[in-house]
């Protein structure tokens, strides 16, 4: 039995004054062999770095690390322009981009940017249409004409660059089904993990929608946002009373994540500090140099 490589990433500093810390963390992760860096995309907050400006800057200061907006605030970044942004980043970085996308949630704040407000149902429709159009505008081929409900382009050249992998932050049943039809990966919302009710009820929606359009559900990877502390000593209760992962020692993390891969088909993990904040330097080192290699080794041993 073969299994795709498990990916490990981390939540990076995103404050407008945290540029030096962001670069230090990115370069540390790059040297240590992590797979990706994650930045939130909330352009209505003036105290935060613009996600795509930061992604481009980080890619220019690293050699192997991929970067993604977790997840792109799609209503504020129209699909044709987002396609141009990600294909440019793909070309400049040698393909080190993941396109994380979401339908948009904080509509009161989104509307402050002058973006027309959509109903939840309309936002999901626009989200799926955007992914389809972005794929059309990647990989070369003839000029693209797209007459959709939310996007229209006429004889627009496609970039001669492959589309990046698309991971969604889908939560509701309609957006989960869209993920099954058109995406490559899923980041469960609200930092839900593999033992959560949200995961147990949501992943089958993705799988059924994928199968309905002739896709292999196993090709849609689940990459978990995972807040938690990496402690010097084992915790007696690495999960809280509600069953959410709190963290623990390096060995507790290794055992938990290995089980998540082997028993629950986890394809990757993005570490955040407890409270969903950026990862500190010490934890990032333990994550990259101790936990990730050990989990990969344990998974590989089981696959022999």
HELIX and SHEET records of a PDB file:
HELIX    1   1 UNK A   19  UNK A   32  1                                  14    
HELIX    2   2 UNK A   51  UNK A   60  1                                  10    
HELIX    3   3 UNK A   74  UNK A   76  5                                   3    
HELIX    4   4 UNK A   79  UNK A   93  1                                  15    
HELIX    5   5 UNK A  107  UNK A  111  1                                   5    
HELIX    6   6 UNK A  120  UNK A  136  1                                  17    
HELIX    7   7 UNK A  173  UNK A  182  1                                  10    
HELIX    8   8 UNK A  189  UNK A  191  5                                   3    
HELIX    9   9 UNK A  197  UNK A  212  1                                  16    
HELIX   10  10 UNK A  217  UNK A  219  5                                   3    
HELIX   11  11 UNK A  250  UNK A  264  1                                  15    
HELIX   12  12 UNK A  281  UNK A  286  1                                   6    
HELIX   13  13 UNK A  287  UNK A  291  3                                   5    
HELIX   14  14 UNK A  292  UNK A  303  1                                  12    
SHEET    1   A 9 UNK A  66  UNK A  69  0                                        
SHEET    2   A 9 UNK A  36  UNK A  39  1                                        
SHEET    3   A 9 UNK A   7  UNK A  11  1                                        
SHEET    4   A 9 UNK A 266  UNK A 272  1                                        
SHEET    5   A 9 UNK A 221  UNK A 227  1                                        
SHEET    6   A 9 UNK A 185  UNK A 186  1                                        
SHEET    7   A 9 UNK A 165  UNK A 168  1                                        
SHEET    8   A 9 UNK A  98  UNK A 102  1                                        
SHEET    9   A 9 UNK A  72  UNK A  73  1                                        
SHEET    1   B 2 UNK A 144  UNK A 147  0                                        
SHEET    2   B 2 UNK A 152  UNK A 156 -1                                        
SHEET    1   C 2 UNK A 229  UNK A 230  0                                        
SHEET    2   C 2 UNK A 247  UNK A 248  1                                        
END                                                                             
